[in-house]
């Protein structure tokens, strides 16, 4: 009876392990195992690269905010001109 349970357990573990190993989580785990000790150095380089990208994105975001602020002011100016065109009289 115990032999049947063991055989059934092994037979069920084969497809379950195949599914887990073929998943993205299994692939990630395999990449970490293949990397060994060199993965720590690559991780530090990856972090530095991400920091540079974040800094660049923050700079772009600040420039976009300044641009949007300028456009908002221009829009308010044009709206004021359109609301009261007679308010600004031309000198003759």
Backbone as a ProteinNet text record, in pm:
[ID]
protein_1_A
[PRIMARY]
XXXXXXXXXXXXXXXXXXXXXXXXXXXXXXXXXXXXXXXXXXXXXXXXXXXXXXXXXXXXXXXXXXXXXXXXXXXXXXXXXXXXXXXXXXXX
[TERTIARY]
81.3	0	85.5	192.5	279.9	352.3	384.2	452.8	362.3	235.5	139.3	129.1	128.3	121.8	246.8	362.9	488.1	491.8	453.2	451.7	353.9	237.3	137.7	187.4	252.5	307.4	415.8	504.8	610.2	549	448.6	383.7	314.9	259.3	194.4	294.4	408.1	508.4	578.5	587	656	586.3	454.9	393.2	387.5	370.8	366.6	500.6	610.1	741.8	769.9	724.2	744.2	670.2	549.1	471.7	540.8	587.2	653.2	784.9	861.8	990.5	975	864.5	843.5	776.8	736.8	671.3	775.9	732.2	826.6	901.8	835.1	901.8	1013.7	988	1090.3	1208	1179.6	1286.9	1372.5	1306	1380.1	1470.8	1418.7	1498	1617.2	1595.3	1704.1	1811.6	1770	1867.2	1952.5	1891.1	1967.3	2065.5	2023.1	2113.8	2230.1	2204.4	2311.5	2408.4	2356.7	2441.7	2544.1	2510.3	2603.2	2647.1	2777.7	2831.7	2835.9	2842.7	2850	2721.4	2614.1	2486	2487.4	2564.5	2568	2628.5	2736.1	2797.1	2705.6	2636.2	2543.4	2425.7	2384.3	2273.5	2312.8	2434.2	2480.3	2485.4	2532.3	2535.8	2394.2	2304.9	2165.3	2100.3	2133.1	2077.1	2128.7	2257.7	2312.8	2247.5	2226.4	2161.5	2018.2	1946.8	1811	1809.6	1909.7	1917.9	1937.8	2023.8	2044.4	1915.7	1845.4	1719.9	1616.1	1608.8	1513.1	1549	1677.1	1719	1680.5	1703	1666.5	1516.6	1438.9	1293.3	1246.2	1310	1272.7	1303.1	1415.8	1449.9	1347.2	1311.5	1210.3	1076.9	1041.7	916.5	916.9	1028.8	1037.3	1022.6	1085.6	1073.2	929.4	862.3	722.4	633.5	661.2	582.1	599.6	724	747	674.1	678.5	610.8	460.3	404.1	259.6	220.7	303	274.7	273.4	369.6	373.2	251.4	213.1	95	-31.2	-39.3	-155.9	-165.9	-51.3	-52.1	-93.2	-42.4	-79.9	-228.3	-282	-424.3	-509.1	-468.7	-543.1	-539.3	-425.6	-413.5	-507.4	-509.2	-595.7	-742.1	-775.8	-914.2	-956.9	-866.7	-899.9	-920.1	-839.6	-856.2	-988.6	-1025.8	-1150.4	-1273.2	-1262.5	-1376.9	-1412	-1314.5	-1338.6	-1250.7	-1288.9	-1205.2	-1214.7	-1325.6	-1339.7	-1267	-1221.7	-1152.4	-1020.1	-954	-827.1	-858.3	-862.6	-888	-757.7	-761.5	-640.4	-627.5	-508.3	-490.6	-494.7	-569.1	-580.1	-518
-119.5	0	125.7	125.4	241.5	262.6	155.9	167.1	237	206.2	270.1	419.9	458.2	599.2	673	612.1	675	691.4	589	595.8	702.2	708.6	809.7	950.6	964.2	1093.8	1139.8	1049.4	1083.1	1116.1	1040.6	1064.7	1200.4	1243.7	1374.8	1488.7	1463.1	1568.1	1605.4	1513.4	1542.3	1654.5	1648.4	1761.3	1889.4	1876.7	1997.5	2069.3	1994.8	2058.2	2115.2	2049.1	2102.2	2234.6	2241.7	2366.2	2477.8	2448.4	2550.5	2596.2	2505.6	2542.7	2621.2	2599.5	2670.6	2806.6	2836.3	2963.5	3075	3200.1	3311.9	3308.8	3264.3	3254.8	3151.5	3038.1	2934.8	2980.3	3053.7	3105.9	3207.2	3292.6	3390.9	3321.3	3219.8	3144.6	3077.3	3023.2	2957.9	3059.5	3179.9	3282.7	3321.2	3330.5	3363.3	3252.2	3128.3	3015.9	3013.3	3043	3044.3	3157.8	3272.3	3388.4	3365	3290.6	3262.4	3388.9	3401.4	3517.9	3641.7	3625.9	3740.6	3819.9	3763.6	3833	3956	3953.2	4068	4189.6	4169.5	4280.3	4334.2	4245.5	4289.3	4363.4	4322.1	4388.7	4531.5	4551.3	4686.6	4774.5	4718.6	4795.3	4825.9	4729.4	4750.9	4858.7	4861.5	4964.4	5101.4	5110.6	5240	5286	5192.6	5227.4	5274.5	5208	5250.8	5387.4	5414	5545.9	5654.7	5629	5727.8	5750.1	5642.1	5654.9	5732.2	5706.5	5778.5	5926.3	5958.4	6098.8	6166.8	6098.1	6155.2	6176.3	6080.1	6094.7	6207.5	6224.1	6334.3	6468.3	6478.1	6602.2	6631.3	6529	6546.9	6589	6531.8	6565.3	6711.4	6758.7	6898.9	6991.8	6957.1	7039.3	7041	6927.1	6921	7003.3	6998.8	7079.7	7228.1	7271	7411.9	7450	7362.3	7388.5	7397.7	7309	7311.2	7437.6	7479.4	7602.8	7722	7728	7836.4	7834	7716.7	7706.8	7746	7711.2	7747.9	7899.9	7966.5	8113.3	8175.1	8120.9	8172.5	8153.6	8039.6	8012.9	8108.7	8135	8229.4	8368.8	8409.8	8540.7	8549.6	8445.9	8447	8445.7	8371.5	8370.4	8507.7	8577	8712	8806	8792.1	8876.5	8847.1	8721.6	8685.6	8724.3	8726.4	8761.8	8909.5	9000.2	9143.8	9207.9	9192.6	9255.6	9407.3	9462.8	9608.3	9672.7	9595.5	9647.8	9712.2	9652.7	9708.1	9798.1	9927.4	10022.1	10065.7	10075.7	10119.1	10271.9	10318.1	10464.5	10515.2	10622.9	10680.1	10813.3
0	0	0	83.5	88.7	-42.8	-110.9	-240.6	-340.6	-340.6	-430.2	-400.6	-273.7	-233.8	-280.2	-263.3	-304.7	-456.3	-529.1	-675.7	-722.3	-662.2	-698	-665.5	-552.5	-513.8	-611.3	-649.9	-746.3	-881.6	-922.8	-1051.3	-1054.3	-943.9	-938.5	-924.8	-862.6	-843.8	-974.5	-1068	-1194.5	-1270.6	-1299.4	-1371.3	-1289.4	-1157.5	-1074	-1076.9	-1066.1	-1070.6	-1209.7	-1314.5	-1449.9	-1467.6	-1415.2	-1425.3	-1347.3	-1226.5	-1145	-1206	-1261.9	-1319.8	-1448.9	-1520.2	-1645.7	-1623.8	-1503.4	-1473.7	-1466	-1473.1	-1458.8	-1325.4	-1220.7	-1091.2	-1094.5	-1158.1	-1170.8	-1254.5	-1362.1	-1448	-1373.1	-1294.7	-1215.6	-1114.5	-1049.7	-953.4	-1021.6	-1142	-1215.8	-1255.4	-1295.9	-1332	-1211.2	-1095.5	-974.7	-939.4	-957.7	-929.9	-1028	-1155.1	-1255.2	-1229.7	-1182	-1159.3	-1050.8	-950.9	-841.4	-770.9	-744.1	-672.7	-760.5	-891.6	-982.1	-986	-937.8	-941.6	-851.8	-743.2	-652.5	-721.1	-798.9	-871.1	-979.1	-1046.7	-1150	-1088.1	-970.9	-904.3	-868.2	-819.6	-787.5	-910.6	-1023	-1147.4	-1194	-1176.5	-1215.2	-1132	-1003.6	-915.4	-956.5	-987.1	-1030.2	-1160.8	-1251.5	-1378.2	-1352.4	-1263.5	-1230.7	-1163.8	-1079.5	-1015.5	-1120.3	-1219.1	-1326.3	-1405.3	-1433.2	-1508.3	-1428.2	-1297.1	-1212.5	-1208.4	-1196.6	-1197.3	-1328.2	-1439.9	-1569.6	-1578.4	-1530	-1533.4	-1443.1	-1327.2	-1238.4	-1303.6	-1373	-1443.5	-1552.4	-1629.8	-1733.9	-1673.5	-1559.2	-1493.9	-1447.6	-1395.6	-1353.8	-1473.1	-1585	-1705.4	-1755.1	-1751.9	-1794	-1701.4	-1571.8	-1477.6	-1505.3	-1533.2	-1567.2	-1695.3	-1792.5	-1919.5	-1900.3	-1820.3	-1795.2	-1720.2	-1625.5	-1552.3	-1647	-1738	-1836.5	-1927	-1971.4	-2057.7	-1983.2	-1853.8	-1772.7	-1762.1	-1741	-1731.9	-1864.8	-1974.4	-2105.9	-2132	-2092.8	-2112.2	-2029.8	-1906.1	-1823.2	-1884.6	-1939.8	-2004.4	-2124.1	-2205.1	-2323.2	-2281.1	-2177.1	-2129.1	-2079.2	-2009	-1963.3	-2080.9	-2184.4	-2302.2	-2372.3	-2379.7	-2447.1	-2365.2	-2233.7	-2150.5	-2162.2	-2156.7	-2163.4	-2270.5	-2397.1	-2500.6	-2499.1	-2449.8	-2446.1	-2330.4	-2236.9	-2120.8	-2159.3	-2256.4	-2305.5	-2425.2	-2401.5	-2510.3	-2571.6	-2700.7	-2771.3	-2761.8	-2737.6	-2738.9	-2883	-2905.2	-3041	-3052.4
[MASK]
++++++++++++++++++++++++++++++++++++++++++++++++++++++++++++++++++++++++++++++++++++++++++++

